[in-house]
């Protein structure tokens, strides 16, 4: 009979690698053991927390042999918050390990030989701290005041955050200001137990180039005090130029925005500028959270495309079409495809107010529009959600045989699965990792594929 470890058992463990969530992974009798805050090259003592049949979860008790690149986290609530996973590791080493996450995904899901040299070194973020231009944080009313923060992983405990070191500094400042105003006005965060209060989340986005700030209140129900607060913020704080309220009473949904979204003060959009292109952002329009690194990412796409003035390009899953805007000056025409209405509308406004007029917007599902052969591209750039392209779209691409594909991915596992299917007719020329979110386990990448 298999010798299973019970919760509470103490074991010694050698950590071999990092997992996709930043946890250290070791093995006990060939069974994986996942340990938060443990690092490769370390020998540790761990306490078993869970036996999940195919793997264990354990807690770090002691470090017997330290990774020489281990450092002290710079955030005072790092071990509680869960928003970052790699602050205990030197930044340069996080780039090495993020590249390794892509290699490990390929080894697991890509069934063909691949050249490690084709996987480039990870591109560092220009900003290591205060890089996030947007935050979406929950509230609680606790001990006579409203607090904001992050829920401790796998719990209902809200860890209060007063000065998050990865959020843009003004975002931290405006959270404090808004909470103070709520306290003065006796406005309460929503409490699911007592059914009191209305404010569930506050979203703040700052445009790096213009300094404009947009605030969005996610509410359980309509609240006139929020409308008054919105008017106050726009009147008294010059940076805050746009305030929205969203009524969302679905407490189980992970989505913030509903059809019941209203501008309550200021103007509808804030303007961000990248590569001399002005992007008009509504609160529910997706835009990269690390703009300076996004600029490097989009420039890399332009470099890899080696575009010609005769090329017709598709920008699939285009969002508000930043990739299309970067590509447009170099090609004959770009077709930007987006299914989410908020992003589609923001893309339309962006195209109207900028000089690149050779961009056509198409609204709808990428797979459907490509299969209808609305366009016949020379090159396709994909920037899909974490679920990747999927089997159906990959099979279509195999039949269509577009000569070049550039694939932007935020999930190494789905990237590797998609590349495995596409390998029937495509070669991997290069994969370049990008660190969009320093000190987290997330890694984005840009893959260049050429037709065999």
Secondary structure, DSSP 8 states (H G I E B T S, - for coil): ------TT-EEEEEEEEE-TTS-EEEEETTEEEEETT--TT-EEEEEEEEE-SSEEEEEEEEEEE--TTB---SSTTHHHH-S-S-TTB-HHHHHHHHHHHHHHHHHHH--S---GGGB---B--S-SSS-BSEEEEEEEEETTEEEEEEE-TTSS-EEE-SS-TTB-HHHHHHHHHHHHHHHHTT--B-BTTTTB--EEEEEEEE-TTT--EEEEEEESS--HHHHHHHHHHHHH-TTEEEEEEEE---TT-S----S-EEEEEE-S-EEEEETTEEEEE-TTS---SSHHHHHHHHHHHHHHHT--TT-EEEEES-TTTHHHHHHHTTSSEEEEEE--HHHHHHHHHHHHTSS---EEEEES-HHHHHHTTS---SEEEEE--TT-S-HHHHHHHHHH--SEEEEEES-HHHHHHHHHHHTTTEEEEEEEEE-SSTTSS--EEEEEEEE-
